[in-house]
Structure formats: structure tokens, C-alpha cells
Amino acid sequence: MAAASIVDLGRWEDPSHERAPEGGGSASSAGPRRRLSGAGAKRACAPPSVSEHAASLVAGLTRGLAGLTGSALEQECVVRRSEVLEGIGQILHVIDATDQAVFEAGETGISSSERDCYAGRLRWSAGMCSGLQRGVEALVGFDHAASSTEEYNTIAALLGECGQRLTRLSLLVGGPGQRSPQAAAVGKATHAPTEDRMSAEAREEQMEDYVAAEAREEQ
């Protein structure tokens, strides 16, 4: 039986009260929502904490693995990798929708209410990126299947793409002279000549800066 997806994108509400497109299908019968509790999106007027969101994903992706061995562990790691890929797809879905909305605004720009909505979406995306990246690093410690190497390489590349697109989009949403602390932190490497070759360590440091900026603003 299909399980609920990791996050219900239908719960997002934009400034015109139109719902964002629904999220992707389920990843496994184990139920990513049950395992990744607390990862659901909230309305843009009350976005979740980036750090709490990320921490819930890390815990969810490794929950219960320590008690498994052999083929049971291998099969469960397959499920978790599938959930990670589903989550990445949802991040890209949100980024695509926000990118398109900002592009369509053109020279007129976006309103303050739209800016708040899009900032909430980017905050959610940052929490997902950070949580999935850290969760995958922990998952690798349990997953010893040689066949999983290629899939982890794909995951790393996709998370890198998410991070780079989030960097660029956060600057667009912030606007000239209006960048938030989060946008400044996540966008600091935007113009680096080696951005396309950014290492996993650099992406992790960039996302940690974003999370730290979010935490300071919440205090």
C-alpha cells in the first residue's frame, strides 16, 4: 500500500491563497511520514525552524537501523535511499515553482507578502537540504552494499544542485538591498569561480551558515 509522501506540498499557501502543486508520490511501504515525523511543510506565515526541520530528517533517516543486520538492513537502506530521492524531488519541485513565480514577476518585482511566502519556501528547502545531506552521511555508515555507491553519487550531485539553486534563488527573493541574513549566508559563494565544482564539504559549510543565520533571527 502506498505511503504518504515525506512532505505535503499541498499545505503551502501562497499570497493569493492558491495552493502549490501537490508533492510527489510515496517512496516506500514503510511510510516516510511516520519515520520522518515533523518534516511536513507549514504555512508560509509560520515556517518551521530550519535547524529543527533538518534534525528531524537526520533522526528519521537512521531510526531503527542500528537494530538491523544482514539482508534486513540492506533492504531497509534501499528504502531510505528511495525516501531521500523523493525528498530531493520535492525540494526541486518547490524551487522550480518559486523560481518560475519570481521570473514571471519580471521588472515589477514581487510584493512583500509574496516575498514572505517565497522566503518561507526557501527556508523549508534549506531545512530539507541540510537534513537530507546530514542524514545521508549517517546512512552511509549503515549501508555497506557495494551496489549503492552509484546511487549515493547521484544523491550527492542532486543535493549539490539543490544547494546551488537555493543560493541563487535566495538572492533573487531578497532583492537588491533587501537581503535577509539567511539570504546573505546561503548566497555568499554564489559568484565563486569554482561553484560548479563545489565540494561536499563546502556545500555543507554553506548550508550550516544558512541554518546558523536562521537560528540567530529566531532568537
Order of alpha helices (4+ residues) and beta strands (2+ residues): alpha-alpha-alpha-alpha-alpha-alpha-alpha
